[in-house]
Amino acid sequence: MKKYIGIAGIALALAGIGAPTLGSAQEGQEGQERQEAAAEVRGPERYAGTYRFSQSRSTGQEIINQAIERDTEDLNFVIRGIARGKLEGKNPIVSTIDIAVRDGNIVIRLDGRRYTAPADGTRTTAIDPAGDEVGLTHAYRDGKIIQTFLFDGGQRRNVFSLRRSGILQYNVIVTADRLPGPVRYGLHYRPTH
């Protein structure tokens, strides 16, 4: 009998180790409600909303800079400096991402710059932040929104995916003929609702 009580006591003690506090239980409930609401909406519409960068600016910049350094490492040292400068200039931290779906189009605003394209991947054109005309596609595949900018000699792909917690994962993949491989990094955004 003593052995049984000892095991039961240990089991109860272990069960209590991971017991949530009132605050984390409340957060868990809110996260559960967001998950259930998102599960009810299928397709790219479940991404509709505004998201704000949730990491510190220094952490975000470090993530981007490390990706650029790592993925340009094999270039000639003269070309490497030029490539890094261009990549750093074209990969700023986006503070706010707005996503909407209207009339078969996915509308994505990156810090207020609006990009609209059909959700089926049909190519259209857009003006990039430097003022250049580029190809643009938006597609919804495997539960993710994929935004692709096509330019001479390369492309930039922004992949948006929602985590169960409601966090928007923003993955960037830049490829160019002059790069030895793709530059990849990911940042996190919280919903504003």
C-alpha positions in Angstrom: 0.0 0.0 0.0 2.8 2.4 0.9 4.4 1.7 -2.5 1.1 2.6 -4.3 0.7 5.9 -2.4 4.4 6.7 -3.2 3.8 6.1 -6.9 0.5 8.0 -6.9 2.2 10.9 -5.0 5.0 11.0 -7.6 2.4 10.9 -10.4 0.4 13.8 -8.9 3.6 15.8 -8.3 4.8 15.2 -11.9 1.4 16.2 -13.2 1.6 19.4 -11.3 5.0 20.4 -12.8 3.6 21.4 -16.1 0.4 22.9 -14.7 -0.4 26.2 -16.3 -0.7 29.4 -14.3 -3.9 31.4 -14.7 -2.2 33.7 -17.2 -0.8 31.0 -19.4 -4.2 29.2 -19.2 -5.9 32.3 -20.4 -3.3 32.8 -23.2 -3.8 29.1 -24.1 -7.6 29.7 -24.3 -7.1 32.7 -26.6 -4.7 30.8 -28.8 -7.2 27.9 -29.0 -9.9 30.3 -30.0 -7.7 31.7 -32.7 -6.9 28.2 -34.0 -10.5 27.3 -34.1 -11.5 30.5 -35.9 -8.7 30.0 -38.4 -9.7 26.3 -38.9 -13.2 27.4 -39.9 -11.8 29.6 -42.7 -10.1 27.7 -45.5 -7.8 29.0 -48.1 -5.9 32.2 -48.2 -8.7 34.1 -46.4 -7.5 32.7 -43.1 -4.5 35.0 -43.4 -6.6 38.1 -43.6 -5.4 40.7 -41.1 -2.6 42.9 -40.0 0.6 41.5 -38.5 3.5 43.4 -36.7 7.1 42.4 -36.5 7.5 40.7 -33.1 11.2 40.4 -32.7 13.6 43.1 -31.7 14.9 45.1 -34.6 18.5 44.2 -33.7 17.6 40.5 -33.7 15.8 40.8 -37.0 18.7 42.7 -38.6 21.1 40.1 -37.3 19.1 37.3 -38.9 19.1 39.1 -42.2 22.7 40.0 -42.1 23.8 36.5 -41.1 21.9 35.0 -44.0 23.4 37.5 -46.5 26.9 36.8 -45.1 26.5 33.0 -45.1 25.0 32.9 -48.6 27.6 35.2 -50.2 30.6 33.7 -48.5 31.8 31.8 -51.7 31.9 34.9 -53.9 35.1 36.7 -54.9 35.9 39.2 -52.1 35.4 42.2 -54.4 32.0 41.0 -55.7 31.0 39.8 -52.2 31.1 43.4 -50.8 29.0 44.7 -53.7 26.5 41.8 -53.4 26.2 42.2 -49.7 25.6 45.9 -50.0 22.8 45.4 -52.6 21.2 42.6 -50.7 21.2 44.5 -47.4 19.6 47.5 -49.2 16.9 45.3 -50.7 16.1 43.3 -47.6 15.0 45.8 -44.9 12.9 44.6 -41.9 9.2 44.9 -42.8 7.4 46.3 -39.7 3.8 45.6 -40.8 2.3 43.1 -43.1 -1.4 43.4 -44.1 -3.0 40.5 -46.0 -6.5 40.6 -47.6 -8.3 38.5 -50.2 -10.7 40.3 -52.6 -12.3 39.2 -55.8 -9.9 36.3 -56.4 -6.9 38.4 -55.7 -4.5 38.3 -52.8 -3.5 41.8 -51.6 -0.3 42.1 -49.5 0.9 45.3 -48.1 4.5 45.4 -46.8 4.9 48.6 -44.8 2.1 50.1 -46.9 3.5 49.1 -50.3 0.6 47.4 -51.9 1.0 44.3 -54.1 -2.1 42.8 -55.7 -2.1 39.6 -57.9 -4.6 36.8 -58.7 -4.5 34.0 -56.1 -4.1 31.4 -58.8 -0.5 32.3 -59.6 -1.2 34.3 -62.7 1.7 36.6 -63.5 1.1 40.4 -63.3 3.5 43.3 -62.8 4.3 45.6 -59.9 6.6 48.4 -59.0 9.3 47.5 -56.5 10.5 49.9 -53.8 13.3 51.0 -56.0 10.8 52.1 -58.7 11.5 49.2 -61.1 8.8 47.2 -62.8 9.0 43.5 -61.8 6.9 40.4 -62.4 4.6 39.4 -59.5 2.7 36.3 -58.7 0.6 35.3 -55.6 -0.4 31.7 -55.0 -1.9 29.7 -52.2 -0.3 26.3 -52.0 0.0 23.7 -49.2 -1.6 26.1 -46.7 0.9 28.9 -47.5 0.7 32.2 -49.4 3.6 32.5 -51.8 4.5 35.9 -53.2 7.1 35.9 -55.9 8.8 38.9 -57.4 10.5 38.1 -60.8 13.3 40.4 -62.0 16.1 40.1 -64.6 18.4 37.3 -63.5 16.5 36.2 -60.4 13.6 36.3 -58.0 12.5 37.0 -54.5 10.0 34.6 -52.9 8.1 35.6 -49.7 6.4 32.6 -48.1 3.8 33.3 -45.5 2.7 30.5 -43.2 0.5 30.6 -40.0 1.6 28.8 -36.9 -1.0 27.3 -34.6 -0.4 30.2 -32.2 -1.5 32.7 -34.8 2.1 33.9 -35.4 2.8 34.7 -39.1 6.1 33.1 -40.3 7.6 35.3 -43.1 10.3 33.4 -45.0 12.3 35.1 -47.7 14.2 33.3 -50.4 16.3 35.4 -52.8 17.9 33.8 -55.9 20.0 35.4 -58.6 22.2 34.3 -61.4 25.2 36.0 -59.8 24.7 34.4 -56.3 26.2 31.0 -55.5 23.0 29.9 -53.9 19.8 31.3 -52.4 19.7 33.8 -49.5 17.2 32.5 -47.0 15.9 34.0 -43.7 12.7 33.9 -41.7 11.1 36.5 -39.4 8.0 36.3 -37.0 4.9 38.6 -36.9 2.1 38.8 -34.4 -1.5 39.5 -35.4 -2.7 42.9 -34.2 -6.3 41.7 -33.2 
